[in-house]
């Protein structure tokens, strides 16, 4: 069904330009179902300025509030916003994503965020990753609770992987999840005695009374064995995809590699940092623009590289909160509230900016200063968990939360 | 800098009743001594066993070096702890020798700017210009046109950072003032700044040396002010650019600044115009052509993190309104001639001189530079700060789940000593909770603690520790490079994961086999017996406390280096 829907709704031109192989158009429904759906989450740490990422150029108040930072409306400048629907536009550096939006493979939810008012990076990231805003005692992350709620018969050690030196809160919890900095470095390097050293460490950790180190050790060695059999070796991205040479690009490249290696990847996590622009944020060019450039080039490369596999894949971006509507005294923006999320992939009903737009006039703002939140971020998560990953009852993943709205992007 | 007049906000009668309660409680604990001073009773065991001594070496320092246990036993655990709390009494000559040759460590920020950063910047600019003038060079295909001289200048600039990273590791490994180094690491992390953010890097050496290091066992209020006025922090959290909106500024002609008392470590920048006294140029002096870079209003970044991360804690009881008021109070706290490595200066032209209300305290209009100091007084003496700082210290020294009883006593000690860090730490490391069985090996080492303790355990000789910096990067904890202001986490869940665990095992193997360049462990030469190498670590570093699984694997090792690798990569060695 999924492939049929994509076939029907997508224009051929866009697919070809992104390198989607024609093979996927011919794929049978049965083959698609046999494969695992994949969710790739991207955390933009530091609170991206959602108002300059997905620009509400139709708002007069946007331009009043940001005399030096506003992105020009389409047609008003060479570096103007890229029109999406006559009201919202992409930051010019996100222009490569326009093809995906037009191919209805990318949806945006704007004015989205937390019911909690915190403007602390740390708390807000924690709330988003545990998906329990306002509750600090939650020990596990929402992605891990999903894994737990939907135990997989044939789960592999690679079911959940963060391509990062640390395991993010979202993936911490009862179910195994891997943190891998570099796939090529993942293993024991014991010189001439690798096997002996590896089996020694393995039995040490297996015999440890220390439950944390015991289970992490077991997960690590299971994964090492599986990776050895998968024989990933050298990797050349498909369809001429070119990842940016950044930590983010490198993480996405490895995610694509794992998806294609069929090692059982279901949930992947990548970090994209450095979004906290209190000073000289820049408009069409500058600090934010450079970060968005990295983001767009990474996402485009990932989609291109995965090619027809994208029909099983959803990419979800998130950031802990948005930034104040009015620019501060240093051509930057201070911590705010509502933000925008992007959802990309074959199963997405894209080509639309979802969510109720609250407006940016002072009286329409949250606490008079920030973009108000009209969609709880958990509604977006829940829709992904339900609509894409196929979990019927999402309540265990989002304790105490019942989504009031179905946005319909999946 | 005299702020004693306003520093101490009146203490509530609650404090007194707490003191009495503490005395009462301590008298109920069997074996506790009540001393005349209001110091809480010490639970340091008189005849400590090896496990207890190793526990102390792991918590007050970066783990045991073979021989430490015997040394501490001879000295007496009580005396050892007391000595660590007074690092000035420990000669520590070894480290002086180790640090010779790291020339940039003793230079001030102005000298570093003049001798390293500015020449490198100019060389870089020249190289860029030359590259641009090459007709063949396209944007994507830039030939390397740097002259050897330019390359050398750019490398020299990197030397400042490598010297700093080098000294951090060397001190952790070789200093006898172990607790002092633990606390330098702790407080730097508490007041984190990120080397990767612009000019922060230029000020890093001075930040750790002059703002953090002198106060790690001193008064919290002094530490707080030292960081608040440090160019590294002013830059990192953007306060140097925070200014009152045009309408709210102090009406002062745009010609001269009020000048702070000269600081000999930070010479003044350029002299001003002819006929004017020496000036300290700030961001408010940007010429008309750079008008669009001049600050035009508040920046909340420092104000928020000051309360959330440095003092009150996120639940410490402040509001968004407080954030804005604190930001107003700190307007004008800026940097003189930042590119030339200038120091703190108060620029009244940027200051919002109106009245402020911070956490219910009124700060009168017209306070100028003093506004910020008053805010620091309010925050340093706030009960939330005592609680927040106590919690973090107990988490560092005792457990990821800080025992409430100890947090309360440490916070109480913080309040009654007006933030004397030495006494707060003493309360923690001599407490019964610290010596309780639940605290033993309760902490997973951070990557930094793991690497330092492994090098100590093997008594490795380090000539160049930069490969260890690379190891720390792979383990997710590169020194001075934590981007968010929260600093690195101090809880196991942040550091225990599959990739990092394998990396730790690999590091253990590489270190013992002599594959970490610049760091040579004696065991890597292959001389000596397996038994001797094993016993050295098992008995003298891990107090013989290992699982049978670990001991069995080590017994099967085929050479000494392998035995030691298996011990350093073991689950037991990951904890402290």
Boltz contact constraints between the chains, C-beta under 6 A:
constraints:
  - contact:
      token1: [A, 120]
      token2: [B, 308]
      max_distance: 6.0
  - contact:
      token1: [A, 120]
      token2: [B, 314]
      max_distance: 6.0
  - contact:
      token1: [A, 122]
      token2: [B, 486]
      max_distance: 6.0
  - contact:
      token1: [A, 123]
      token2: [B, 314]
      max_distance: 6.0
  - contact:
      token1: [A, 165]
      token2: [B, 476]
      max_distance: 6.0
  - contact:
      token1: [A, 166]
      token2: [B, 476]
      max_distance: 6.0
  - contact:
      token1: [A, 167]
      token2: [B, 497]
      max_distance: 6.0
  - contact:
      token1: [A, 172]
      token2: [B, 493]
      max_distance: 6.0
  - contact:
      token1: [A, 178]
      token2: [B, 498]
      max_distance: 6.0
  - contact:
      token1: [A, 179]
      token2: [B, 497]
      max_distance: 6.0
  - contact:
      token1: [A, 179]
      token2: [B, 498]
      max_distance: 6.0
  - contact:
      token1: [A, 179]
      token2: [B, 499]
      max_distance: 6.0
  - contact:
      token1: [A, 180]
      token2: [B, 499]
      max_distance: 6.0
  - contact:
      token1: [A, 181]
      token2: [B, 499]
      max_distance: 6.0
  - contact:
      token1: [A, 189]
      token2: [B, 506]
      max_distance: 6.0
  - contact:
      token1: [A, 190]
      token2: [B, 509]
      max_distance: 6.0
  - contact:
      token1: [A, 200]
      token2: [B, 553]
      max_distance: 6.0
  - contact:
      token1: [A, 200]
      token2: [B, 566]
      max_distance: 6.0
  - contact:
      token1: [A, 201]
      token2: [B, 505]
      max_distance: 6.0
  - contact:
      token1: [A, 201]
      token2: [B, 569]
      max_distance: 6.0
  - contact:
      token1: [A, 203]
      token2: [B, 549]
      max_distance: 6.0
  - contact:
      token1: [A, 203]
      token2: [B, 553]
      max_distance: 6.0
  - contact:
      token1: [A, 204]
      token2: [B, 549]
      max_distance: 6.0
  - contact:
      token1: [A, 204]
      token2: [B, 550]
      max_distance: 6.0
  - contact:
      token1: [A, 204]
      token2: [B, 553]
      max_distance: 6.0
  - contact:
      token1: [A, 204]
      token2: [B, 570]
      max_distance: 6.0
  - contact:
      token1: [A, 205]
      token2: [B, 571]
      max_distance: 6.0
  - contact:
      token1: [A, 207]
      token2: [B, 547]
      max_distance: 6.0
  - contact:
      token1: [A, 207]
      token2: [B, 549]
      max_distance: 6.0
  - contact:
      token1: [A, 208]
      token2: [B, 571]
      max_distance: 6.0
  - contact:
      token1: [A, 210]
      token2: [B, 571]
      max_distance: 6.0
  - contact:
      token1: [A, 212]
      token2: [B, 496]
      max_distance: 6.0
  - contact:
      token1: [A, 213]
      token2: [B, 571]
      max_distance: 6.0
  - contact:
      token1: [A, 216]
      token2: [B, 496]
      max_distance: 6.0
  - contact:
      token1: [A, 216]
      token2: [B, 498]
      max_distance: 6.0
  - contact:
      token1: [A, 216]
      token2: [B, 501]
      max_distance: 6.0
  - contact:
      token1: [A, 219]
      token2: [B, 498]
      max_distance: 6.0
  - contact:
      token1: [A, 220]
      token2: [B, 498]
      max_distance: 6.0
  - contact:
      token1: [A, 220]
      token2: [B, 501]
      max_distance: 6.0
  - contact:
      token1: [A, 220]
      token2: [B, 502]
      max_distance: 6.0
  - contact:
      token1: [A, 273]
      token2: [B, 483]
      max_distance: 6.0
  - contact:
      token1: [A, 278]
      token2: [B, 238]
      max_distance: 6.0
  - contact:
      token1: [A, 278]
      token2: [B, 299]
      max_distance: 6.0
  - contact:
      token1: [A, 278]
      token2: [B, 301]
      max_distance: 6.0
  - contact:
      token1: [A, 279]
      token2: [B, 238]
      max_distance: 6.0
  - contact:
      token1: [A, 279]
      token2: [B, 241]
      max_distance: 6.0
  - contact:
      token1: [A, 328]
      token2: [B, 297]
      max_distance: 6.0
  - contact:
      token1: [A, 328]
      token2: [B, 299]
      max_distance: 6.0
  - contact:
      token1: [A, 329]
      token2: [B, 243]
      max_distance: 6.0
  - contact:
      token1: [A, 329]
      token2: [B, 295]
      max_distance: 6.0
  - contact:
      token1: [A, 329]
      token2: [B, 296]
      max_distance: 6.0
  - contact:
      token1: [A, 329]
      token2: [B, 297]
      max_distance: 6.0
  - contact:
      token1: [A, 329]
      token2: [B, 298]
      max_distance: 6.0
  - contact:
      token1: [A, 329]
      token2: [B, 299]
      max_distance: 6.0
  - contact:
      token1: [A, 330]
      token2: [B, 241]
      max_distance: 6.0
  - contact:
      token1: [A, 330]
      token2: [B, 295]
      max_distance: 6.0
  - contact:
      token1: [A, 330]
      token2: [B, 299]
      max_distance: 6.0
  - contact:
      token1: [A, 334]
      token2: [B, 300]
      max_distance: 6.0
